[in-house]
């Protein structure tokens, strides 16, 4: 468990350091969205890097303006991450995995993902 927590903390600290200091739109070192490069369509995750940069610099409203879907996605992904980081056999982990890893919840999230993909490209958001 401690190994997972240590590795996770190091990765999160590195991401915070990078996205706090680097403006993704102006950097050649930050990866670009392959879907947008190939199709010119904005994928549901487009804007996530600019979102992180704005969020880590304290611009919460600006962050959510880059990608509205992250209002739904972040809590879901954070809960999944907490379920992953907890030790096996932990009652909280089993509860999280049973509820968030439930097929209905996962399929609902997946459907919302593709609905957002359509909406953001039709409306140009």
N, CA, C and O of each residue as an XYZ file, in Angstrom:
500
protein
N       0.825     -1.191      0.000
C       0.000      0.000      0.000
C       0.870      1.257      0.000
O       0.603      2.194     -0.752
N       1.910      1.283      0.839
C       2.753      2.471      0.938
C       3.503      2.731     -0.360
O       3.786      3.879     -0.702
N       3.821      1.667     -1.077
C       4.506      1.836     -2.358
C       3.586      2.554     -3.348
O       4.018      3.462     -4.058
N       2.317      2.142     -3.390
C       1.349      2.791     -4.273
C       1.152      4.245     -3.895
O       1.084      5.115     -4.763
N       1.060      4.510     -2.598
C       0.870      5.887     -2.138
C       2.084      6.738     -2.501
O       1.936      7.870     -2.961
N       3.289      6.192     -2.293
C       4.508      6.935     -2.627
C       4.626      7.232     -4.103
O       4.937      8.356     -4.498
N       4.377      6.223     -4.919
C       4.444      6.420     -6.376
C       3.373      7.406     -6.821
O       3.643      8.286     -7.639
N       2.170      7.269     -6.295
C       1.076      8.174     -6.653
C       1.389      9.600     -6.247
O       1.153     10.533     -7.015
N       1.922      9.776     -5.038
C       2.271     11.122     -4.566
C       3.350     11.739     -5.443
O       3.293     12.929     -5.751
N       4.334     10.940     -5.847
C       5.408     11.448     -6.706
C       4.865     11.855     -8.074
O       5.242     12.902     -8.600
N       3.995     11.052     -8.648
C       3.414     11.372     -9.960
C       2.552     12.629     -9.867
O       2.622     13.501    -10.733
N       1.746     12.716     -8.822
C       0.886     13.896     -8.644
C       1.733     15.146     -8.437
O       1.442     16.195     -9.011
N       2.778     15.042     -7.623
C       3.665     16.188     -7.389
C       4.337     16.630     -8.693
O       4.474     17.827     -8.947
N       4.751     15.675     -9.508
C       5.376     16.005    -10.791
C       4.375     16.695    -11.720
O       4.712     17.681    -12.376
N       3.151     16.179    -11.773
C       2.127     16.810    -12.610
C       1.817     18.221    -12.150
O       1.688     19.133    -12.966
N       1.696     18.401    -10.843
C       1.426     19.735    -10.315
C       2.570     20.678    -10.682
O       2.330     21.805    -11.115
N       3.806     20.227    -10.512
C       4.965     21.066    -10.832
C       4.982     21.441    -12.311
O       5.227     22.595    -12.663
N       4.722     20.468    -13.164
C       4.741     20.740    -14.607
C       3.608     21.684    -14.989
O       3.843     22.708    -15.631
N       2.370     21.346    -14.595
C       1.232     22.139    -15.040
C       1.091     23.459    -14.298
O       0.357     24.335    -14.756
N       1.760     23.628    -13.184
C       1.777     24.926    -12.519
C       2.670     25.891    -13.299
O       2.353     27.073    -13.434
N       3.770     25.383    -13.800
C       4.774     26.239    -14.443
C       4.655     26.331    -15.958
O       5.072     27.334    -16.538
N       4.107     25.332    -16.609
C       4.077     25.284    -18.071
C       2.669     25.591    -18.572
O       1.695     24.982    -18.129
N       2.575     26.531    -19.489
C       1.300     26.831    -20.139
C       1.166     25.869    -21.313
O       1.904     25.989    -22.291
N       0.220     24.901    -21.234
C       0.134     23.862    -22.271
C      -0.061     24.396    -23.690
O       0.468     23.823    -24.642
N      -0.803     25.471    -23.839
C      -1.070     25.997    -25.175
C       0.184     26.563    -25.842
O       0.263     26.623    -27.069
N       1.164     26.977    -25.033
C       2.361     27.611    -25.578
C       3.594     26.721    -25.549
O       4.682     27.167    -25.914
N       3.448     25.495    -25.130
C       4.610     24.634    -24.934
C       4.723     23.566    -26.024
O       3.728     22.988    -26.461
N       5.957     23.326    -26.446
C       6.205     22.247    -27.406
C       6.436     20.919    -26.684
O       6.458     19.864    -27.318
N       6.608     20.967    -25.365
C       6.899     19.764    -24.594
C       5.645     19.034    -24.115
O       5.710     17.856    -23.765
N       4.515     19.721    -24.096
C       3.263     19.125    -23.642
C       2.606     18.433    -24.829
O       2.469     19.038    -25.892
N       2.195     17.167    -24.668
C       1.604     16.443    -25.804
C       0.285     17.063    -26.259
O      -0.509     17.549    -25.452
N       0.080     17.032    -27.554
C      -1.155     17.542    -28.142
C      -2.140     16.391    -28.307
O      -1.746     15.225    -28.344
N      -3.407     16.723    -28.405
C      -4.449     15.707    -28.538
C      -4.373     15.049    -29.916
O      -4.528     15.730    -30.930
N      -4.135     13.723    -29.968
C      -4.040     13.062    -31.268
C      -5.364     13.050    -32.025
O      -5.371     13.095    -33.255
N      -6.480     12.991    -31.308
C      -7.784     12.996    -31.978
C      -8.008     14.340    -32.663
O      -8.477     14.394    -33.799
N      -7.673     15.414    -31.972
C      -7.846     16.752    -32.554
C      -6.901     16.952    -33.737
O      -7.277     17.564    -34.737
N      -5.684     16.440    -33.626
C      -4.719     16.581    -34.720
C      -5.158     15.806    -35.959
O      -4.946     16.264    -37.081
N      -5.770     14.634    -35.765
C      -6.162     13.792    -36.895
C      -7.513     14.171    -37.486
O      -7.705     14.085    -38.699
N      -8.462     14.593    -36.630
C      -9.826     14.802    -37.106
C     -10.321     16.246    -36.997
O     -11.366     16.575    -37.559
N      -9.615     17.088    -36.307
C      -9.993     18.462    -35.956
C     -11.193     18.525    -35.009
O     -11.708     19.610    -34.738
N     -11.639     17.381    -34.506
C     -12.717     17.340    -33.517
C     -12.113     17.402    -32.118
O     -11.024     16.881    -31.875
N     -12.828     18.040    -31.211
C     -12.386     18.089    -29.822
C     -12.884     16.850    -29.102
O     -14.088     16.605    -29.039
N     -11.963     16.068    -28.560
C     -12.363     14.883    -27.806
C     -12.903     15.325    -26.447
O     -12.701     16.478    -26.065
N     -13.574     14.457    -25.713
C     -14.107     14.838    -24.408
C     -13.033     15.287    -23.419
O     -13.340     15.984    -22.452
N     -11.789     14.901    -23.646
C     -10.708     15.283    -22.731
C      -9.958     16.529    -23.181
O      -9.123     17.041    -22.435
N     -10.231     17.022    -24.368
C      -9.544     18.227    -24.839
C      -9.772     19.366    -23.856
O     -10.892     19.615    -23.411
N      -8.694     20.042    -23.533
C      -8.751     21.128    -22.570
C      -8.340     20.699    -21.174
O      -8.240     21.536    -20.277
N      -8.099     19.405    -20.973
C      -7.751     18.909    -19.633
C      -6.409     19.454    -19.158
O      -6.249     19.748    -17.974
N      -5.446     19.593    -20.061
C      -4.144     20.122    -19.661
C      -4.239     21.610    -19.306
O      -3.640     22.057    -18.328
N      -4.988     22.368    -20.099
C      -5.188     23.777    -19.768
C      -6.001     23.902    -18.482
O      -5.784     24.814    -17.685
N      -6.948     22.965    -18.289
C      -7.722     22.905    -17.053
C      -6.794     22.754    -15.851
O      -6.918     23.486    -14.869
N      -5.859     21.797    -15.933
C      -4.941     21.563    -14.818
C      -4.061     22.774    -14.561
O      -3.827     23.137    -13.408
N      -3.568     23.407    -15.627
C      -2.732     24.589    -15.460
C      -3.513     25.691    -14.736
O      -3.009     26.283    -13.781
N      -4.719     25.963    -15.180
C      -5.528     27.009    -14.553
C      -5.884     26.638    -13.108
O      -5.840     27.487    -12.218
N      -6.233     25.378    -12.883
C      -6.603     24.928    -11.532
C      -5.432     25.051    -10.570
O      -5.596     25.544     -9.454
N      -4.258     24.608    -10.987
C      -3.085     24.655    -10.108
C      -2.599     26.081     -9.875
O      -1.847     26.338     -8.935
N      -3.027     27.009    -10.731
C      -2.680     28.411    -10.527
C      -3.813     29.178     -9.840
O      -3.774     30.405     -9.757
N      -4.820     28.452     -9.349
C      -5.886     29.059     -8.561
C      -7.020     29.671     -9.347
O      -7.855     30.365     -8.768
N      -7.080     29.440    -10.647
C      -8.147     29.996    -11.495
C      -9.221     28.937    -11.724
O      -9.279     28.323    -12.789
N     -10.054     28.731    -10.737
C     -11.020     27.624    -10.784
C     -12.074     27.834    -11.865
O     -12.376     26.905    -12.614
N     -12.635     29.027    -11.962
C     -13.660     29.290    -12.986
C     -13.084     29.135    -14.388
O     -13.724     28.562    -15.270
N     -11.886     29.644    -14.586
C     -11.220     29.499    -15.886
C     -10.952     28.033    -16.190
O     -11.084     27.593    -17.333
N     -10.576     27.282    -15.168
C     -10.276     25.858    -15.350
C     -11.500     25.117    -15.867
O     -11.407     24.370    -16.842
N     -12.631     25.315    -15.231
C     -13.828     24.591    -15.655
C     -14.347     25.076    -17.000
O     -15.061     24.337    -17.677
N     -14.013     26.286    -17.403
C     -14.416     26.772    -18.727
C     -13.679     26.024    -19.842
O     -14.180     25.942    -20.963
N     -12.507     25.485    -19.548
C     -11.762     24.731    -20.563
C     -12.406     23.381    -20.867
O     -12.333     22.901    -21.998
N     -13.032     22.771    -19.871
C     -13.661     21.479    -20.103
C     -14.723     21.238    -19.041
O     -14.407     20.864    -17.912
N     -15.975     21.451    -19.405
C     -17.081     21.301    -18.467
C     -17.275     19.849    -18.015
O     -17.773     19.603    -16.916
N     -16.892     18.912    -18.840
C     -17.093     17.495    -18.506
C     -16.272     17.085    -17.288
O     -16.631     16.129    -16.600
N     -15.196     17.779    -17.017
C     -14.361     17.428    -15.866
C     -15.085     17.629    -14.544
O     -14.653     17.090    -13.525
N     -16.175     18.390    -14.533
C     -17.002     18.516    -13.331
C     -17.555     17.141    -12.947
O     -17.684     16.831    -11.763
N     -17.875     16.332    -13.933
C     -18.368     14.968    -13.702
C     -17.206     13.993    -13.600
O     -17.193     13.123    -12.730
N     -16.245     14.136    -14.476
C     -15.167     13.155    -14.573
C     -14.227     13.162    -13.377
O     -13.836     12.095    -12.903
N     -13.856     14.326    -12.880
C     -12.878     14.379    -11.792
C     -13.333     13.661    -10.524
O     -12.576     12.848     -9.994
N     -14.536     13.925    -10.016
C     -14.942     13.188     -8.816
C     -14.954     11.674     -9.044
O     -14.522     10.910     -8.181
N     -15.441     11.251    -10.191
C     -15.488      9.823    -10.511
C     -14.081      9.233    -10.554
O     -13.834      8.176     -9.973
N     -13.165      9.906    -11.235
C     -11.794      9.405    -11.351
C     -11.051      9.447    -10.013
O     -10.247      8.560     -9.727
N     -11.309     10.460     -9.202
C     -10.680     10.533     -7.885
C     -11.156      9.394     -6.997
O     -10.360      8.785     -6.282
N     -12.444      9.107     -7.039
C     -12.978      7.994     -6.244
C     -12.400      6.667     -6.729
O     -12.053      5.814     -5.912
N     -12.292      6.480     -8.037
C     -11.657      5.267     -8.570
C     -10.208      5.162     -8.100
O      -9.742      4.080     -7.744
N      -9.505      6.282     -8.102
C      -8.111      6.311     -7.662
C      -7.997      5.941     -6.180
O      -7.109      5.180     -5.797
N      -8.886      6.474     -5.355
C      -8.875      6.139     -3.928
C      -9.131      4.650     -3.742
O      -8.486      4.004     -2.916
N     -10.067      4.107     -4.505
C     -10.329      2.667     -4.443
C      -9.123      1.840     -4.863
O      -8.915      0.743     -4.345
N      -8.341      2.345     -5.779
C      -7.145      1.627     -6.241
C      -6.033      1.689     -5.207
O      -5.298      0.721     -5.016
N      -5.912      2.832     -4.542
C      -4.789      3.044     -3.630
C      -4.972      2.321     -2.290
O      -3.986      1.971     -1.642
N      -6.200      2.098     -1.877
C      -6.442      1.417     -0.602
C      -5.987     -0.039     -0.690
O      -6.013     -0.633     -1.768
N      -5.567     -0.618      0.445
C      -5.077     -2.004      0.406
C      -6.195     -2.998      0.105
O      -7.359     -2.775      0.438
N      -5.810     -4.096     -0.531
C      -6.778     -5.158     -0.828
C      -7.334     -5.703      0.476
O      -6.613     -5.836      1.465
N      -8.619     -6.017      0.468
C      -9.267     -6.529      1.658
C      -9.836     -5.440      2.547
O     -10.582     -5.737      3.480
N      -9.500     -4.180      2.279
C     -10.028     -3.062      3.048
C     -11.504     -2.910      2.721
O     -11.898     -2.947      1.555
N     -12.319     -2.740      3.758
C     -13.764     -2.645      3.562
C     -14.141     -1.426      2.718
O     -15.042     -1.497      1.882
N     -13.445     -0.310      2.942
C     -13.730      0.902      2.159
C     -13.422      0.669      0.683
O     -14.172      1.111     -0.188
N     -12.318     -0.026      0.402
C     -11.955     -0.309     -0.994
C     -13.025     -1.169     -1.655
O     -13.425     -0.912     -2.790
N     -13.476     -2.175     -0.951
C     -14.496     -3.063     -1.515
C     -15.795     -2.296     -1.780
O     -16.449     -2.514     -2.800
N     -16.165     -1.401     -0.866
C     -17.372     -0.606     -1.046
C     -17.237      0.329     -2.241
O     -18.147      0.439     -3.062
N     -16.091      1.000     -2.330
C     -15.854      1.914     -3.457
C     -15.890      1.157     -4.775
O     -16.554      1.577     -5.722
N     -15.181      0.048     -4.832
C     -15.140     -0.720     -6.077
C     -16.499     -1.289     -6.443
O     -16.835     -1.386     -7.623
N     -17.283     -1.667     -5.440
C     -18.617     -2.208     -5.721
C     -19.549     -1.127     -6.266
O     -20.354     -1.390     -7.160
N     -19.439      0.080     -5.730
C     -20.359      1.147     -6.152
C     -19.884      1.878     -7.407
O     -20.665      2.075     -8.338
N     -18.634      2.273     -7.441
C     -18.118      3.043     -8.576
C     -17.753      2.132     -9.745
O     -17.858      2.528    -10.906
N     -17.330      0.925     -9.435
C     -16.989     -0.020    -10.481
C     -18.187     -0.796    -10.999
O     -18.051     -1.668    -11.857
N     -19.339     -0.481    -10.483
C     -20.586     -1.111    -10.910
C     -20.788     -0.889    -12.408
O     -20.483      0.186    -12.924
N     -21.287     -1.877    -13.089
C     -21.481     -1.759    -14.545
C     -22.366     -0.591    -14.932
O     -22.068      0.143    -15.875
N     -23.455     -0.423    -14.200
C     -24.380      0.666    -14.507
C     -23.671      2.016    -14.395
O     -23.822      2.865    -15.273
N     -22.915      2.220    -13.347
C     -22.196      3.480    -13.143
C     -21.149      3.667    -14.236
O     -21.029      4.753    -14.804
N     -20.395      2.617    -14.531
C     -19.356      2.708    -15.562
C     -19.961      2.981    -16.935
O     -19.437      3.805    -17.685
N     -21.056      2.305    -17.275
C     -21.693      2.540    -18.573
C     -22.329      3.928    -18.642
O     -22.321      4.561    -19.698
N     -22.870      4.396    -17.540
C     -23.430      5.745    -17.504
C     -22.332      6.772    -17.758
O     -22.509      7.705    -18.540
N     -21.199      6.589    -17.089
C     -20.056      7.487    -17.297
C     -19.610      7.436    -18.757
O     -19.368      8.480    -19.364
N     -19.501      6.251    -19.321
C     -19.080      6.095    -20.708
C     -20.068      6.757    -21.669
O     -19.658      7.412    -22.627
N     -21.359      6.589    -21.417
C     -22.377      7.240    -22.259
C     -22.270      8.757    -22.160
O     -22.349      9.450    -23.175
N     -22.090      9.284    -20.941
C     -21.930     10.719    -20.768
C     -20.692     11.230    -21.494
O     -20.693     12.330    -22.046
N     -19.647     10.427    -21.487
C     -18.406     10.773    -22.188
C     -18.677     10.994    -23.676
O     -18.242     11.993    -24.248
N     -19.394     10.063    -24.297
C     -19.668     10.186    -25.730
C     -20.722     11.243    -26.037
O     -20.681     11.869    -27.096
N     -21.662     11.447    -25.126
C     -22.638     12.525    -25.300
C     -21.923     13.869    -25.273
O     -22.213     14.747    -26.085
N     -20.981     14.031    -24.331
C     -20.197     15.270    -24.262
C     -19.366     15.449    -25.536
O     -19.214     16.568    -26.025
N     -18.831     14.353    -26.071
C     -18.057     14.404    -27.313
C     -18.918     14.987    -28.434
O     -18.455     15.838    -29.194
N     -20.158     14.534    -28.539
C     -21.059     15.023    -29.579
C     -21.457     16.480    -29.316
O     -21.400     17.316    -30.218
N     -21.855     16.773    -28.095
C     -22.326     18.127    -27.767
C     -21.232     19.170    -27.998
O     -21.477     20.215    -28.602
N     -20.039     18.881    -27.519
C     -18.987     19.903    -27.622
C     -18.595     20.152    -29.077
O     -18.165     21.256    -29.408
N     -18.731     19.159    -29.952
C     -18.385     19.369    -31.349
C     -19.525     19.962    -32.154
O     -19.287     20.693    -33.116
N     -20.755     19.659    -31.778
C     -21.909     20.249    -32.472
C     -22.037     21.729    -32.101
O     -22.245     22.578    -32.968
N     -21.912     22.025    -30.818
C     -22.064     23.411    -30.348
C     -20.766     24.208    -30.414
O     -20.779     25.429    -30.257
N     -19.647     23.526    -30.645
C     -18.365     24.211    -30.715
C     -17.850     24.689    -29.376
O     -17.186     25.722    -29.287
N     -18.157     23.932    -28.332
C     -17.734     24.322    -26.970
C     -16.312     23.915    -26.743
O     -15.767     24.151    -25.664
